[in-house]
């Protein structure tokens, strides 16, 4: 496995921005064949979730709101091909540039906003969801890869980033409180509107789990689809010393160690994050 400096996927400037400000944007890096696969798998997952909710007579399940906003997590083992993206050379390069030579899959999920009604998502740190359940957590920042399946803009509910230098988040997880009605956790209520991301389908917005981010409502007439893959440099444990979410080995010393034959479900909890 070569490093990012050799492949040129992540520039020195992008790497520096990630480590100093908490995010970087890699435009059009997902190959067309993998992008089409992700779009198809997302379609299947939303339909499956709708069927489950209809059968149960539910319109809301956690922070999923049928037809409006979906968080569908940790289902990749139901697919015979999702591993091709999650454990790809592309994701290995992003992990090497951000986490270093060791990486584990921590969490993965679809984040979809329905047309003309897709709900906003409040300011939060992804690590805020961990701290909300385990107050004394001291985990290192993990990596969130916000992968665009569609062109994203302010009109269809893109993500907004609050850089470390403007939020004081480089080494701190803030307390989060639950918002009535949406069940969102909120960690920032200030006046800074953040930086809106506008980029084409097939891009990856990579940010740390300490970075504040939010997303707007989808006011367009089409779905806004995101695949969220998260990786950690080490297993993240809960107070019982068991895995907090997942800890599927991916990289060790810069070499890919993922083995699909031994990839069985470990203990995990629901992880709604965008």
N, C-alpha and C positions, 0 to 999 in steps of 0.2 A: 504494500500500500504506500503510495507516494504521499507527500505532504502537500498542503494547499499552496505553499510558496512555489512548488514545482509545477503544479497543474495550472495555477493562475486563476482558479475559480473565485477566490476571495483575495482582493488586493490588500496591500499593506494598510491603505487608508481605511478600507472597510473593517479590517480586523481591529485597528486602533479605535475606530468609532464604536465598535461593539464593546470593547473592554473599557472604554472611558465613558461613553454615554449610554450604553446598555442596549444598543440595537444597530442593525445594519440591514440594507435592502439589496437583495440579489435579484435583478430583473431577468426574466425569461431563461431561467436556468434548468427548469424541469423539461426533459425531452418530450416531444410531442406524443410519443407512444405511451409514456407513463402518465402524461396529463389526461389523455383520453381514457385511460384505465381508471384513474382517480374519479373522473367525472361520472363514468358508468357505475362505479362502486358506490359513489355518493347517492346516485339516483336509487339504487337498490336499497340502501340503508334508510333513506327517508321514507320510501314506500313501506318497508318492513315496520318501521316505527309507527307510521300512521295506522297500519293494520293492528298492531299491538294496542295502541291507545284507543282505537275504535272498539276493539273487542272488550276492553276494560271500561268503556264508557268515560274515558278521561279526555279532558282538553288540555290539562297541565300535568306534567310529571317532572318534579324538581324545578329546574329552570328551563325546561323544554315546554314550549307553548305551541300546540298543534297548528300548523299552517303559518305560523309567525316566526318562530325561532326554535332551532333544534340544536341540541348537544347530544351526540350519539357516540359514546365512548367505549374503547377497549373491545371492539368487535372484529379486529383484523384477522383473528384466527378462523372466523367463519368464511373467509375468502381464501381461495387458492392462489391469489396473485398479489395481495396487498404487501406481502413481505418483499416483493421486488422493489418497491419504492422505499419502504421504511428502512430496509437494510441495504440500500443501494450504495454504489460508489459516490453518488452525489451527496447523500446524507452523511456518509462517512467523512467527506471533505469538509462539510459544514461543521460537523462535530469536532474535527481536528482543529479547525480554526478558532473555535469558541471554547470548547471544554478541555481540549488537550488530547493526549493519546489514549485515554480510557473513556468509554462511553457505554451506557446502558439505556435501553428504551424505558422510559418512565411512565409515559401516558400517551395515548393517541385517541383522536376523536374527530368527528365531523362537526362543523359549526356552520349552520345554514340559516339564512334569513329569507323568509317568504317575500314575494313581490307585493309592493304597496302596503305592507303591514308589518314587515320584519322589524322587531323591536330593537331598541338601543341596548347596549350593555354598559354598565357603569364602570367608573374608574376603579381599577384594582391592580394588585400585583398577583401573579399566579401563586407565588409563595404565600400570599395572604390567605388562600384557601387552606393551605397546610397549617399555618399558624392559628387560624380560627378554630381548628379542631385539636391542635396540639400546641398550647400556648408557649411552651418552653423549647420549641424547635430551634435548632442551630444549624440547619442544613445549608450547604453551599448553594449558590444560585444555580439552577438548572437552565437548560436551553429550551426555548419555545420556538418552533418553526411554523410560522403562519403561512401556509402554502395556498396560493390563490388559484382557484379553479375557474374563475371568471375575472374579467377586468374589474378592478375595484376603485371606487371613487367616493367622494362625500355623498353623492346622490344615492348610492346603493348600500351605504352602511359600512364604509371602510374602517380600519383601525386607526386610532390616534395614539401617538407615542408621546410620553413626557420624559425627556432625557434626564439622566442622572443629575446633571448640573443644574437643572431647573426644579428638581423634586427632592434632592437629597436622599436618593434611594440606592446609591452604589453599594452600601454596606448595611442596609437597614430594611427590615420588614415592618411595615406599619400595621397597627391594629385595624381590622375591618369590621363593619357592622352590616347586618342583613337589612335589605330594603324591603319594606312591605309591598306585597302585590307581585313583585318580580322574583323574589328570593335571591336577588343578586347580592353579593358582598361588595361594600363600598369602602375604599381606603383613602380616597382623596376627595375633598369637597371645595377645593380652592377655585380661583378664577382663571388659571391657565388652561386654555382650550386644547393645548397639545399640538402636535404636528400631524396633519392628516396624510395618510399614505395613499398615493395614486399610482398604480402600476398594473401591467397587463397580466392576463392569465399565465400561469406557469412560473410565477415569481415566488420567492421566499422572503418573508420579513422575519428575520431572526432577532429575538430579543431575550434578555435574561429574565428569570422568574422574579427578580426584584424590581423590574421596570414597570412603572405605572402605564396602563393603557386602557382604552375604552373603545367603543364603536358606536356609530350612529344608527339611526333607523334606515331601513331600505325603502326609499320612496320611488324606486324604479319599478318597471312592470315585469322584471325578471328576477329569479332567485339570485342571491349572492352566496356562493358556496366556497367554503374554506376547509382544507384538511389541516388539522393541527397535530404535529408530531413533537413530542417532548423527550429530551434525553438528559441524563444526569451523569456526572463524572464518577459517581459512586452510588451504591444503593442508598436510598433514603428510608430510614427506619422510623417506626412509630414508637410510642412509649412502651410497647411490649416487645421491642426489638424484632419485629417482623416487618416485612416490606410495607411501606406506606401505600404505594400504588403498584407499579411493576418494577422489575429490575432484570430485564432480559439482556444478557451479555451481548454486546455489539462489537466494541473495539477494546483491544488490550495492547498496550505499547504500540499503538498506531496500526495494528494488524486486525483485520476483521475476524471475529471469533463466532459470529452468529451461526447457529446450526439449527436449521428448520426441523430436523428430525427429533430434536430434544426440546423444542419450543412448546412447552405445555403451560397452561394457565397457572400463574401463581396467585396468591391472595392479593386482591386489590380492592379499592373503594371507588365510588363514582367521583369523577374529577371534572366538574364543569368549569372550564376556563376558556377564555378567548384572548 
